[in-house]
Amino acid sequence: MLQLQVNLAQTVKNAFEAGYKDFSELLQETTRLLRSEKGKIGNIEVLGKLVKVPPLGRALVVGDLHGDLESLVQILKETSYLQEMEDKDDSYLIFLGDYGDRGAFSAEVYYTVLKLKLAFPAQTILMSGNHEGPEDLLPSPHNLPMQLYARLGEKGNEIYLKTRALFPQLCNAVLVEDRYLMVHGGLPAKTTCIEDLAFANATHPNQSFLEEMLWSDPDETVEETDTSPRGAGKLFGKKVTNEVLGKLAVKILVRGHEPCDSGFKIDHHGKVLTLFSRKGSPYFNSCGAYLLVELSEKFENAEQLIPHIHTF
Protein backbone atom coordinates (compact mmCIF):
# COMPACT_ATOMS: atom_id res chain seq x y z
CA MET A 1 0.00 0.00 0.00
CA LEU A 2 1.34 3.38 -0.98
CA GLN A 3 1.62 6.09 1.65
CA LEU A 4 -0.28 8.54 -0.53
CA GLN A 5 -3.32 8.48 1.78
CA VAL A 6 -1.54 10.56 4.43
CA ASN A 7 0.94 12.45 2.28
CA LEU A 8 -0.72 14.27 -0.58
CA ALA A 9 1.92 17.01 -0.48
CA GLN A 10 4.70 14.49 -1.07
CA THR A 11 2.79 12.90 -3.93
CA VAL A 12 2.37 16.28 -5.63
CA LYS A 13 6.06 17.01 -5.10
CA ASN A 14 6.89 13.66 -6.68
CA ALA A 15 4.61 14.46 -9.59
CA PHE A 16 6.76 17.46 -10.48
CA GLU A 17 10.03 15.61 -9.97
CA ALA A 18 9.15 12.29 -11.65
CA GLY A 19 11.34 11.26 -14.57
CA TYR A 20 10.93 8.85 -17.44
CA LYS A 21 11.38 5.73 -15.30
CA ASP A 22 8.86 6.91 -12.69
CA PHE A 23 6.17 7.67 -15.28
CA SER A 24 6.88 4.48 -17.21
CA GLU A 25 6.59 2.22 -14.17
CA LEU A 26 3.48 4.03 -12.93
CA LEU A 27 1.71 3.74 -16.28
CA GLN A 28 2.61 0.07 -16.69
CA GLU A 29 1.51 -0.83 -13.17
CA THR A 30 -1.80 1.02 -13.47
CA THR A 31 -2.49 -0.45 -16.90
CA ARG A 32 -1.92 -3.97 -15.53
CA LEU A 33 -4.20 -3.26 -12.59
CA LEU A 34 -7.02 -1.92 -14.76
CA ARG A 35 -6.75 -4.85 -17.18
CA SER A 36 -7.18 -7.24 -14.27
CA GLU A 37 -10.38 -5.61 -12.99
CA LYS A 38 -13.24 -8.01 -13.60
CA GLY A 39 -16.14 -9.09 -11.46
CA LYS A 40 -16.23 -8.34 -7.76
CA ILE A 41 -13.45 -6.07 -6.45
CA GLY A 42 -13.93 -5.02 -2.85
CA ASN A 43 -17.43 -3.54 -2.73
CA ILE A 44 -17.67 -2.72 -6.43
CA GLU A 45 -18.44 -4.92 -9.42
CA VAL A 46 -16.81 -4.46 -12.82
CA LEU A 47 -18.77 -5.50 -15.92
CA GLY A 48 -16.77 -4.78 -19.04
CA LYS A 49 -16.01 -1.06 -18.79
CA LEU A 50 -18.91 -0.30 -16.44
CA VAL A 51 -18.45 -0.15 -12.68
CA LYS A 52 -21.37 -0.91 -10.39
CA VAL A 53 -21.10 0.88 -7.05
CA PRO A 54 -23.45 -0.23 -4.23
CA PRO A 55 -25.84 2.39 -2.82
CA LEU A 56 -23.92 2.51 0.46
CA GLY A 57 -21.19 4.75 1.81
CA ARG A 58 -20.16 8.02 0.24
CA ALA A 59 -18.83 9.26 -3.11
CA LEU A 60 -16.70 12.23 -4.07
CA VAL A 61 -17.32 12.90 -7.77
CA VAL A 62 -14.81 15.08 -9.64
CA GLY A 63 -15.45 16.51 -13.10
CA ASP A 64 -13.03 17.65 -15.81
CA LEU A 65 -9.59 18.70 -14.59
CA HIS A 66 -7.74 19.42 -17.86
CA GLY A 67 -4.31 19.77 -16.29
CA ASP A 68 -5.50 21.83 -13.30
CA LEU A 69 -3.55 20.20 -10.49
CA GLU A 70 -4.27 23.05 -8.09
CA SER A 71 -8.02 22.39 -8.18
CA LEU A 72 -7.51 18.65 -7.67
CA VAL A 73 -5.33 19.27 -4.63
CA GLN A 74 -7.80 21.80 -3.24
CA ILE A 75 -10.70 19.34 -3.56
CA LEU A 76 -8.78 16.55 -1.81
CA LYS A 77 -7.56 18.86 0.95
CA GLU A 78 -10.81 20.56 1.81
CA THR A 79 -12.73 17.27 1.90
CA SER A 80 -9.98 15.35 3.78
CA TYR A 81 -11.15 12.58 1.51
CA LEU A 82 -7.97 10.53 1.34
CA GLN A 83 -8.09 10.04 5.10
CA GLU A 84 -11.74 9.07 4.82
CA MET A 85 -10.92 6.51 2.14
CA GLU A 86 -8.24 5.03 4.36
CA ASP A 87 -10.70 4.75 7.26
CA LYS A 88 -13.78 3.56 5.32
CA ASP A 89 -13.72 1.09 2.46
CA ASP A 90 -17.13 2.31 1.23
CA SER A 91 -15.87 5.81 0.44
CA TYR A 92 -15.40 6.17 -3.32
CA LEU A 93 -13.47 8.69 -5.39
CA ILE A 94 -14.95 8.91 -8.88
CA PHE A 95 -13.32 10.88 -11.70
CA LEU A 96 -15.46 11.70 -14.74
CA GLY A 97 -12.51 11.92 -17.14
CA ASP A 98 -10.58 14.63 -19.04
CA TYR A 99 -7.48 14.71 -16.85
CA GLY A 100 -5.13 16.33 -19.36
CA ASP A 101 -4.88 18.82 -22.25
CA ARG A 102 -5.40 22.57 -22.16
CA GLY A 103 -4.06 23.07 -18.63
CA ALA A 104 -0.36 23.40 -17.87
CA PHE A 105 -0.03 20.39 -15.56
CA SER A 106 -1.52 17.48 -17.49
CA ALA A 107 1.35 15.11 -16.69
CA GLU A 108 1.17 15.96 -12.99
CA VAL A 109 -2.60 15.40 -12.86
CA TYR A 110 -2.22 12.01 -14.53
CA TYR A 111 0.59 11.11 -12.13
CA THR A 112 -1.52 12.03 -9.09
CA VAL A 113 -4.74 10.29 -10.11
CA LEU A 114 -2.85 7.13 -11.09
CA LYS A 115 -1.15 7.09 -7.69
CA LEU A 116 -4.60 7.40 -6.13
CA LYS A 117 -5.81 4.42 -8.15
CA LEU A 118 -2.89 2.29 -7.01
CA ALA A 119 -3.31 3.37 -3.39
CA PHE A 120 -7.07 2.71 -3.30
CA PRO A 121 -7.75 0.28 -6.17
CA ALA A 122 -11.24 -0.75 -5.05
CA GLN A 123 -12.31 2.80 -4.18
CA THR A 124 -10.86 5.01 -6.91
CA ILE A 125 -12.72 4.88 -10.22
CA LEU A 126 -11.07 6.45 -13.27
CA MET A 127 -13.40 7.10 -16.18
CA SER A 128 -12.53 7.94 -19.76
CA GLY A 129 -13.26 11.41 -21.04
CA ASN A 130 -13.24 12.38 -24.68
CA HIS A 131 -9.59 13.37 -24.08
CA GLU A 132 -8.90 9.72 -23.18
CA GLY A 133 -10.88 8.27 -26.06
CA PRO A 134 -9.88 6.08 -29.02
CA GLU A 135 -7.43 7.31 -31.62
CA ASP A 136 -10.13 7.80 -34.25
CA LEU A 137 -11.80 10.38 -31.95
CA LEU A 138 -8.84 12.54 -30.93
CA PRO A 139 -9.82 15.88 -29.36
CA SER A 140 -8.40 19.24 -30.36
CA PRO A 141 -6.35 20.75 -28.91
CA HIS A 142 -4.52 17.65 -27.71
CA ASN A 143 -1.37 19.09 -26.18
CA LEU A 144 -0.44 16.25 -23.83
CA PRO A 145 2.20 14.96 -26.31
CA MET A 146 3.81 18.40 -26.45
CA GLN A 147 3.79 18.77 -22.67
CA LEU A 148 5.44 15.38 -22.22
CA TYR A 149 8.04 16.19 -24.88
CA ALA A 150 8.80 19.54 -23.24
CA ARG A 151 9.32 17.79 -19.93
CA LEU A 152 11.06 14.56 -20.95
CA GLY A 153 12.46 15.18 -24.42
CA GLU A 154 12.40 12.20 -26.80
CA LYS A 155 11.46 9.94 -23.88
CA GLY A 156 8.26 11.97 -23.62
CA ASN A 157 7.09 10.35 -26.86
CA GLU A 158 7.45 6.91 -25.26
CA ILE A 159 5.50 8.04 -22.20
CA TYR A 160 2.75 9.38 -24.44
CA LEU A 161 2.42 6.01 -26.17
CA LYS A 162 2.22 4.27 -22.79
CA THR A 163 -0.41 6.78 -21.69
CA ARG A 164 -2.44 6.04 -24.81
CA ALA A 165 -2.16 2.32 -23.98
CA LEU A 166 -3.70 3.12 -20.59
CA PHE A 167 -6.73 4.96 -21.99
CA PRO A 168 -8.69 1.92 -23.27
CA GLN A 169 -8.46 0.37 -19.79
CA LEU A 170 -10.35 3.23 -18.13
CA CYS A 171 -14.04 2.67 -17.46
CA ASN A 172 -16.83 4.28 -19.47
CA ALA A 173 -19.63 4.42 -16.94
CA VAL A 174 -20.53 4.09 -13.28
CA LEU A 175 -23.92 2.82 -12.14
CA VAL A 176 -25.28 3.29 -8.63
CA GLU A 177 -28.40 1.14 -8.40
CA ASP A 178 -31.71 3.05 -8.43
CA ARG A 179 -29.80 6.33 -8.19
CA TYR A 180 -27.16 7.48 -10.68
CA LEU A 181 -25.62 6.78 -14.02
CA MET A 182 -22.28 8.54 -14.51
CA VAL A 183 -20.61 9.01 -17.89
CA HIS A 184 -18.26 11.67 -19.21
CA GLY A 185 -20.37 13.06 -22.04
CA GLY A 186 -23.85 11.83 -22.79
CA LEU A 187 -26.46 9.14 -23.14
CA PRO A 188 -26.40 6.97 -26.27
CA ALA A 189 -29.88 7.37 -27.73
CA LYS A 190 -30.22 3.68 -28.67
CA THR A 191 -29.29 2.31 -25.23
CA THR A 192 -31.44 -0.67 -24.26
CA CYS A 193 -29.49 -2.14 -21.33
CA ILE A 194 -26.32 -1.64 -19.28
CA GLU A 195 -24.42 -4.06 -21.52
CA ASP A 196 -24.63 -1.48 -24.32
CA LEU A 197 -22.56 0.84 -22.12
CA ALA A 198 -20.37 -1.80 -20.52
CA PHE A 199 -19.16 -3.21 -23.84
CA ALA A 200 -19.17 -0.01 -25.90
CA ASN A 201 -15.43 -0.31 -26.55
CA ALA A 202 -15.93 -3.67 -28.21
CA THR A 203 -18.64 -2.37 -30.57
CA HIS A 204 -16.83 0.86 -31.53
CA PRO A 205 -16.77 2.21 -34.25
CA ASN A 206 -19.51 0.03 -35.77
CA GLN A 207 -21.93 1.38 -33.17
CA SER A 208 -21.94 4.87 -31.71
CA PHE A 209 -22.39 4.03 -28.01
CA LEU A 210 -18.80 4.90 -27.02
CA GLU A 211 -18.70 8.05 -29.13
CA GLU A 212 -21.93 9.34 -27.58
CA MET A 213 -20.82 8.46 -24.03
CA LEU A 214 -17.60 10.45 -24.50
CA TRP A 215 -18.76 13.35 -26.68
CA SER A 216 -22.51 14.04 -26.46
CA ASP A 217 -24.17 16.94 -24.63
CA PRO A 218 -27.69 17.57 -23.29
CA ASP A 219 -29.69 20.26 -25.07
CA GLU A 220 -32.91 21.92 -23.97
CA THR A 221 -34.08 22.71 -27.51
CA VAL A 222 -33.72 19.19 -28.91
CA GLU A 223 -36.44 16.60 -28.36
CA GLU A 224 -34.48 13.50 -29.33
CA THR A 225 -31.05 14.00 -31.00
CA ASP A 226 -29.34 16.45 -33.33
CA THR A 227 -25.90 17.00 -34.82
CA SER A 228 -23.29 18.19 -32.31
CA PRO A 229 -21.17 21.28 -33.06
CA ARG A 230 -18.25 19.36 -31.56
CA GLY A 231 -18.03 17.22 -34.69
CA ALA A 232 -18.49 14.02 -32.67
CA GLY A 233 -21.28 12.74 -30.49
CA LYS A 234 -24.77 14.24 -30.54
CA LEU A 235 -26.96 16.76 -28.83
CA PHE A 236 -29.57 14.76 -26.91
CA GLY A 237 -32.89 15.97 -25.58
CA LYS A 238 -35.19 15.32 -22.65
CA LYS A 239 -36.92 12.41 -24.35
CA VAL A 240 -33.64 10.51 -24.71
CA THR A 241 -32.70 11.27 -21.10
CA ASN A 242 -36.02 10.07 -19.71
CA GLU A 243 -36.09 6.92 -21.85
CA VAL A 244 -32.51 5.82 -21.19
CA LEU A 245 -32.58 6.55 -17.46
CA GLY A 246 -35.87 4.66 -17.29
CA LYS A 247 -34.43 1.62 -19.05
CA LEU A 248 -31.47 1.57 -16.67
CA ALA A 249 -33.69 2.16 -13.61
CA VAL A 250 -31.75 5.19 -12.37
CA LYS A 251 -32.88 8.70 -11.53
CA ILE A 252 -30.09 11.12 -12.46
CA LEU A 253 -27.30 11.34 -15.03
CA VAL A 254 -24.08 12.79 -13.59
CA ARG A 255 -21.57 13.87 -16.24
CA GLY A 256 -18.74 16.27 -17.05
CA HIS A 257 -17.55 17.42 -20.49
CA GLU A 258 -19.03 20.94 -20.52
CA PRO A 259 -17.50 24.08 -19.00
CA CYS A 260 -19.86 25.67 -16.46
CA ASP A 261 -19.28 29.18 -15.17
CA SER A 262 -20.62 28.27 -11.71
CA GLY A 263 -18.91 24.87 -11.76
CA PHE A 264 -22.12 22.93 -12.40
CA LYS A 265 -25.41 23.07 -14.27
CA ILE A 266 -28.65 21.15 -14.30
CA ASP A 267 -30.60 20.16 -17.43
CA HIS A 268 -33.69 18.24 -18.54
CA HIS A 269 -35.92 19.12 -15.61
CA GLY A 270 -33.31 18.01 -13.09
CA LYS A 271 -32.43 14.69 -14.68
CA VAL A 272 -28.91 15.75 -15.79
CA LEU A 273 -26.17 17.19 -13.57
CA THR A 274 -22.96 18.48 -15.18
CA LEU A 275 -19.84 18.98 -13.03
CA PHE A 276 -16.76 20.95 -14.11
CA SER A 277 -13.93 20.80 -11.58
CA ARG A 278 -11.18 22.95 -13.10
CA LYS A 279 -10.65 26.70 -13.21
CA GLY A 280 -8.57 29.16 -15.18
CA SER A 281 -7.41 29.42 -18.77
CA PRO A 282 -8.80 28.79 -21.32
CA TYR A 283 -12.27 28.63 -19.71
CA PHE A 284 -12.08 31.37 -17.04
CA ASN A 285 -15.14 29.98 -15.26
CA SER A 286 -15.92 31.70 -11.97
CA CYS A 287 -16.01 28.45 -9.98
CA GLY A 288 -15.16 24.79 -10.12
CA ALA A 289 -17.43 22.24 -8.46
CA TYR A 290 -17.55 18.68 -7.17
CA LEU A 291 -20.21 16.42 -5.69
CA LEU A 292 -19.91 14.82 -2.24
CA VAL A 293 -22.92 12.66 -1.53
CA GLU A 294 -24.14 9.82 0.66
CA LEU A 295 -24.97 7.00 -1.73
CA SER A 296 -27.68 5.57 0.47
CA GLU A 297 -29.80 8.70 0.05
CA LYS A 298 -32.29 8.69 -2.80
CA PHE A 299 -32.88 11.77 -4.92
CA GLU A 300 -35.39 12.06 -7.74
CA ASN A 301 -33.97 15.27 -9.13
CA ALA A 302 -30.56 16.92 -9.39
CA GLU A 303 -31.97 20.05 -7.81
CA GLN A 304 -32.07 18.04 -4.59
CA LEU A 305 -28.31 17.48 -4.94
CA ILE A 306 -27.45 21.19 -4.80
CA PRO A 307 -26.69 21.10 -1.02
CA HIS A 308 -24.16 18.35 -1.80
CA ILE A 309 -22.47 20.24 -4.66
CA HIS A 310 -19.47 22.20 -3.43
CA THR A 311 -18.06 25.12 -5.39
CA PHE A 312 -14.62 26.67 -5.02
Secondary structure, DSSP 8 states (H G I E B T S, - for coil): --SGGG-HHHHHHHHHH--HHHHHHHHHHHHHHHHT--EEETTEEEETTEEEE-SSSEEEEE-B-TT-HHHHHHHHHHHTHHHHHHH-TTEEEEE-S--SSSSTTHHHHHHHHHHHHHHSTTTEEEB--GGGS-GGG--SS--HHHHHHHHHTHHHHHHHHHHHHHGGGSBSEEEETTTEEE-SS---TT--SHHHHHTHHHHTTTSSHHHHHHH-EE-SS-SSEEE-TTSSSEEE-HHHHHHHHHHHT-SEEEE--S--TTSEEEETTTTEEEEB---STTT--S--EEEEEETTS--SSGGGGGGGEEE-
